[in-house]
Structures are given as C-alpha cells and as structure tokens.
Amino acid sequence: MGLRIRGQRIAQYANGSEESIGFTGPVIVTWENRETLDEALVVGNEVLIGQVILEKLDLLVDCKNQRLIPNPAHPDYPVAMIKIA
C-alpha cells in the first residue's frame, strides 16, 4: 500500500505471543458514505479491518453473506455511542 512506517508497537496475538510491529501515520478509511481516520498496524501484506474501525464506521459484519453492512439502527450515517459513567 506504500505506507510509511513511523515507529513500532508491541502487538499481542490471540495465542498470547507478542511481537514488535510497524505502525503508520494517519490513514483515512472510507466505506461507501462513511469515513474515519486511524493509524494502521503493518503485519505482512494482507489488509485487515479491525473492530475499532468497524465501530468508528458503525458497521456490522454479515457473516452469512460475507459482507459489511451499515448498522440497521443508523443506516444513513455512523453514530458514535458514548457511555457516561
């Protein structure tokens, strides 16, 4: 993707192992009419979208049809959920 590595972060995998991996500066992630900004972690050459990006874009995973869908409660635009303690 041509992203410039800005530094290293420690990542922990599901099996408990840890590894130092590269991270980039801000990346704009766009999906249909939704957009968010975040850093990217660089591991190998496969692009993966994590839970944080899905939450920020207010998207759900439709496993049966193998696609992303807008949250039906907010079909036209993303809504951030904020809980006040």
C-alpha positions as CSV (number, residue, x, y, z in Angstrom):
1,M,0.0,0.0,0.0
2,G,3.0,2.3,0.2
3,L,2.5,3.4,3.8
4,R,5.5,4.9,5.6
5,I,6.4,3.1,8.9
6,R,6.6,5.7,11.7
7,G,7.5,3.5,14.6
8,Q,7.0,0.2,16.4
9,R,4.2,-1.1,18.7
10,I,4.0,-4.3,20.7
11,A,1.1,-6.4,19.4
12,Q,-0.3,-9.4,21.3
13,Y,-1.8,-12.2,19.3
14,A,-4.8,-14.4,20.3
15,N,-2.3,-17.2,21.4
16,G,-0.7,-14.8,23.9
17,S,2.6,-14.3,21.9
18,E,3.9,-10.7,21.4
19,E,5.7,-9.1,18.5
20,S,7.0,-5.7,17.7
21,I,5.2,-4.4,14.5
22,G,5.3,-1.3,12.5
23,F,2.6,1.4,12.6
24,T,1.9,4.2,10.2
25,G,0.6,7.7,10.5
26,P,-3.0,8.6,10.0
27,V,-4.8,6.6,7.3
28,I,-8.3,7.5,6.0
29,V,-10.6,4.5,5.8
30,T,-13.6,5.1,3.6
31,W,-16.5,2.7,3.1
32,E,-19.4,3.9,1.0
33,N,-20.5,7.3,2.6
34,R,-18.6,6.6,5.8
35,E,-15.1,7.8,6.7
36,T,-12.8,7.6,9.7
37,L,-9.2,8.3,10.5
38,D,-6.8,5.9,12.4
39,E,-3.2,4.6,12.3
40,A,-2.5,1.3,10.6
41,L,-0.5,-1.6,12.0
42,V,1.6,-3.3,9.4
43,V,1.9,-7.1,9.6
44,G,2.7,-8.9,6.4
45,N,1.0,-7.9,3.1
46,E,-2.7,-8.6,3.9
47,V,-5.1,-5.8,4.7
48,L,-7.3,-6.5,7.7
49,I,-10.0,-4.2,9.2
50,G,-10.2,-4.4,13.0
51,Q,-13.0,-3.9,15.5
52,V,-12.1,-0.3,16.2
53,I,-12.6,0.7,12.6
54,L,-15.8,-1.2,12.3
55,E,-17.1,0.6,15.5
56,K,-16.0,4.0,14.2
57,L,-17.7,3.5,10.9
58,D,-20.8,1.9,12.7
59,L,-20.6,-1.2,10.5
60,L,-21.7,-4.8,11.2
61,V,-20.3,-8.0,9.8
62,D,-22.9,-10.1,7.9
63,C,-21.1,-13.5,8.2
64,K,-23.8,-15.4,6.3
65,N,-23.3,-13.2,3.2
66,Q,-19.7,-12.4,3.9
67,R,-20.0,-8.6,3.7
68,L,-20.1,-5.4,5.7
69,I,-23.4,-3.7,6.3
70,P,-24.3,-0.4,7.9
71,N,-25.8,-0.7,11.4
72,P,-29.6,-1.0,10.7
73,A,-30.2,1.4,13.6
74,H,-28.2,4.1,11.7
75,P,-28.4,3.2,8.0
76,D,-27.6,6.7,6.6
77,Y,-24.6,7.7,8.7
78,P,-22.4,6.4,11.5
79,V,-23.3,7.2,15.1
80,A,-20.8,7.1,17.9
81,M,-22.1,5.5,21.1
82,I,-20.8,7.3,24.2
83,K,-21.4,6.0,27.7
84,I,-21.3,8.4,30.6
85,A,-20.4,6.9,33.9
